[in-house]
Amino acid sequence: VERKSFITLEDLKQEHKKRHHPFTCPQVAIKGNASYNLFGSTVVENTTIESQSSVTVDFRWSHVESVLETPPLSSKATLKIKITCGDMRSPMFQMYTELEFLQLLARGLRTGETEWMEPLETQPAVELIKTYLEGVTSYQDVHDCLKLVIDRLSYGDLKPWIHRDSNNSLGKAFLQSYREQIDHVSLTGLTPISMLLEIGLDKMRKDYINYLIGNELTTLNHLSYYLSTEVDLQEQVIRLKKLHHLLEIMVTCSTFLGLPFDRLFRLTQSCLQYYKTSPYNEDHDFTLQITPALISHLYQREHPVVWGAELSSGHGAREVKTTMQLSDKPLVDHVVFNTDDANATVNGNSEEPAYYTTMSCCSLVNFA
């Protein structure tokens, strides 16, 4: 249905009143709701760039004055945020490729089979051995690299700076080198892969800490679950993956939505709490209450994907409700709609998009 064919709000009220007893004329209250897409798939030169990520905002308000009116700034607004990692548009994409490499190493430890991502020289490693890892393309290369580092430590040729709390195997060897008492480090089997994974985990944890604490979004105490090295390496990778997902959400809301500090802080705490007790889930909708003024520049010139009005009157057994919803997609998938207007599609060229209209009524009034 095109906009010019919409039922007016006054006609909708008259249809609603017909469901009351003919001798009553109760006052009709009208509440509005609308949803807008703020981030996700985009259209560039008539080509849709698909994205699995989405940020939508749901509005609810009272005192509707016209069909398809823009939600007023007094509305209650809720962001629904669903971010899929790996979007090349994300500023976090480089860190995502590093995380992928760590997951590849973790999978190798589980299966006993190792694979490599190219180019490996872009993958994470502590600065000391980063140059040694350049050009590494096989398990044997990793073995030789780590053996060279450990030998040089044993001979006293290296005196690297290392944090006293470093728990990875190579870090412990660094700390022991200060006392010139290095325990024997076995590099048999998959130990080199395990050591490389530990190095990468340490590096990425520090990167995430720098971002979150540097932006004052949380504290080390709140990150203890995600930073723990008391669990096995497989679980450490899972927790790091959760932390990366959290950062993808923060960066999206900061970079693309421009949310202020207090909202980012609140969202960070919500995500941290969720992932302490829930498995990794990119399909989860994280929600955040905001004031419409913060995102008015993003939605006021756009068309809603859903717009609705709920009319209600009467009380108790005499209450009557009428709901109208306009949507850019059919309410149900199993019904096929035909249209003669080629532009009456979502993301089409029409400046005034067409909508599918749904109306429902509810009444307990006995007309017998």
N, C-alpha and C positions, 0 to 999 in steps of 0.2 A: 504494500500500500504506500503510495506517495503521500507526502506531507499534506498536500492540498485536499486529499481525500480523508484525512483523519476526522474522527468524530470530535466535536468541540467539547470543552469541559462542561459547558452549560447543558449540552445535549446528554452528556454522560450523567449529569446530576438528575436530569429528568427521567432517564431510564432507571436510575437507581430508585427514585421516589415511587415509581410505579409498583415496586415490590412491597411497599408499605400499605397498611390498611387505608382505604380511600379517604377516611375521615381524619386521618392524622397527617401532620406535616412537620416531622421532626427536623431539627437542624442537622445538616450534613457536614461532617468533618472530612477533609481531604489531606492525605499524607502522600508525599512523593518519594521516589527512590530512583536512583540512576547509577549506572556503572560506566566507567571510561577506561580505555586502555592507555596507559602512560608509557609503557615500554614493552617491546616485543618485536614481532614481525613488522617490517616496514616495507613501503612501496617506493621504489626509485625508478623513475622513467617507465612507469607501467609494469615494472617487474617487482614481484614480491620476494623480499629477502626473508626467508623463514627463520624463526628463532624459537627454540624450546623454552626460553625464558620469558617471563611476563610479569609486569607490575600493573595491577588494576586498582582502581579506587571506587569504593561503594559509598554513595551518599544517601542520607535519609533526612527528610525535612518535613515541616508542617506548612499548612496554608499555601497549597498549590494554586496558582492563578491561571495557568494555561498549559496545554499539552506540549510536551517537549521543552518546557522552560529549563534554563540552566540552573543547577542547584545554587541556592543563595549561599553567601559566605557564613551564614548562621547554621548551615547544615552540620550534621554529624558525619565525619568522613573516616573511612577505614581503608588503609592500604592492604592489599593482598599481594604478597611478594613470593614469586616462585622462580628461582634462578637455577639454570642448568650450567654446570661448569664446562669450560672448553670453548666458549663463544670467542671467536677471534677479535670481536670488537671490544672485548673487555681489557682494561689495563692489567688485569691479573693473568692474561693468557700465557706470558712467559713462565710465571710461577706454576701455572697449571701443567706446562710441559715438563717442568722439573718434578712435580708431584707424580706425573705419569711414569717417569723413569723410576722413581722410588717404588711405585706399585709394581712395576715390571721386575725389579729386584726381589721384592717380597714374594711375587708369584714364583720366581725362580727358586727361592728357598723352599717353598711349599712343594713344588713339583720336581725339584732337582734338575730342571732344565733352564738354562740361561739364554736370554735374548738381548739384543742391543738396539737402542734407538740412535738414529743418526740425526745431526752430528753430536757425538757424545761430549765434545768439548764445551757445549753450552749447558751441560748438566751440572747439578750442584756438587760442590766439594769444598772442604776448607781451603783457605787461600794457600796454605803451605803446599798442599799436594795437587792443587788445581792444575799447575803447569805439568805435573807428572801425568795427569790423566788426559791431557790433550792428545788426541789421536788414538785413544784406547778403543779397540773394536772387538775385544774378546776377553774371555775369562782369564786366559794366560797373561794378557796385558795387565789386567787388574792385579793378578798375583805378583807379577814382576814389579809393578809400581809400588805396591805396599811393601814388598821385600826390600826394595831400594830405600824407602823411607825409614824402615825399622833398622836396617844396617847402618845408615848414617846416624841415627839416634844412638845406636850402640857404640859407634866410634867417636861420638861426641861432636860430630860435624854439624849437627843441628841443635839449636837452642830456641825452639819456637815459643811464642807466647801462647799460653792456653789457660782457659778459665779453670779455677780450682774445682768447680762443680762438674766438670766434664765427665760423663759416665761412659762414653763410647770406648771401645777397646784401644783405638789408636790414641785417644786423649789420655787414657791411663798410662800408656807407654810414654807419652810426652811428659807427664807429671813425674814418672819414675826416672826419666832421663835427667831431671834436675838433681836427683840424688845419686846419679850414676849407678843405679841399681835397676836395670830393666829386666823384668821377667821374660822368659822365653815365650814368644808369640808364635803359635802354630798357624801356618798358612795352608793347611791341608783341606781337602774336600771343598765345601762351600763357605769356609771361613772368610776368604777374601770378599765374597759377595755380601756376607753378613756385616763385615767391617765397613764396606762401602755404603751399605744401607744405613748403618748407624751414623756415619759421617753426614750423609744427606739429610737424615732426620734432624740431627743437631743443627745443621745449617738452616733448614727451612723453619724450624721452631724459632730460631733467633730472628729470622725475617718477620714472622708473624707477630712475635712479641714486640719487635720494634714498631710495627705499624699500630697495633692495638694500644699498647701502653704509651707510645709516642703521641698518639692522638687522644690520650686520656679516656679511652673507651672502656677500659677495665683495669684490673689489677692482677698481679701475679697470683694472688690467692684464688681469684676466680678462674684462673687458667690452670690450676694445679692438676685437674683431671686430664686436661689435654696435653700437658707437658710431662706427665709421669713416665719415668723409664723403668718403673717397677713391674710393668706388664711386659709380655713378650713382644717381639718386633712386629709381628702381624697385627696385634692390637694397637701398637704405637702408630702404625701406618693408617689404620682405620680412624684413630682419633685425630691424626694430622689432617686426614681427608675431610673430617667434619669441620676442623678449624679453617681449612681452606674454603669450604663452602660458605662458612660464616663471613669470611673476608670478601668473597665474591658478592655477597648480599650487601655488605657495608659499602664497598666501592661503587656498586651500581646505584645505590640510594644516594651516595654522596656526589658521584660524578655526573650521573644522568638526571637525577631528580633534584639535586642541590639541597637535600634536607639539612637542617641545622643540627648543631652538636647535641642538644638535649634529646632530639628524636633518634639520632644515631646511637646515642648512649643507651636509651631505653630498648632499642631494637637489639643491640649487642647483648644486653643482659637476657633478653627473651630467648635469643638463639642459643646462647651458652647454656641456659637452663634446659632448653628443649633437648639438646644433643647429649646432655649428661645421662639421660634416661631413655633416649630413643635411638634407633638405628639410623644409619645414613639414609637420607631420603630427599632426592631432588624434586620430588613431586609434592612435597609438603608446602602448604601455603602459610608463610609467616605473616602475621597480621600486626598492624601498628595504627593506633589512633592518632590522627593529626588534625590540625585546623585547616579548612579549605584554603585559607589565604596563602599558605605555604606552597601550594601547587596550582594556584589559580591561573598562572601563566601557561600551564600545561594542558588544562582541560577546557577553559572558557571559550576557546575558539574551535574546539573539536566537537564531533558528533558522538553522542553516547552509543555504546553497543547495546545497552539495555536502558529503557526508561519506563517507569511505571507509576500509577496512581492508585491509591486505595481509598475508596469512599466508604464511610461507615456512619450509621445513624441508629437511633433507638438504643435500648438497654435490655440486658437479660434475654428473655425469650422473644422479645420484639426487635432484637438487633438485626440489622441488615448490612451486608458488606458486598461491595462490588469492586472488582480489581481489573484494571486494564494494564497490559504490558506490551510495550513495543520492543522488538528485538531485531538485531541485524542478521540473526540466524533463526531457522525454524525452531519452534519449541520442542519438537520431536523429530528424530532422524528418519523414522520409517514412513513419513509422509512426503511425497514428491510434489513440489510446487513448480508450476510453469509460469513464466512471465514473458511478456512481449517486449519489455524494456531491457535492452542489453546493458544499460548502465545501472540497473536496479540491483546491483550486487555489492557485497561488502568490498571495500577498498576499490570500488570502481571509479570511473571518472566523474560521476555525477556529484555536483557540489551539495545537493540535497539527497542523501541516500534514502532508499526505500526501506520500510520496516515490515516485519511480520507482526500482526496484531493478534493478541489473545485476550479474551475477556472471560471472567468467571464471576459467579454470583453465589452468595451464601445467605440463607435466611431460614429462621426457625418459625416464621409466622405461618399460622394455619389459615388458609384462604377458604376453607370449606364453609 
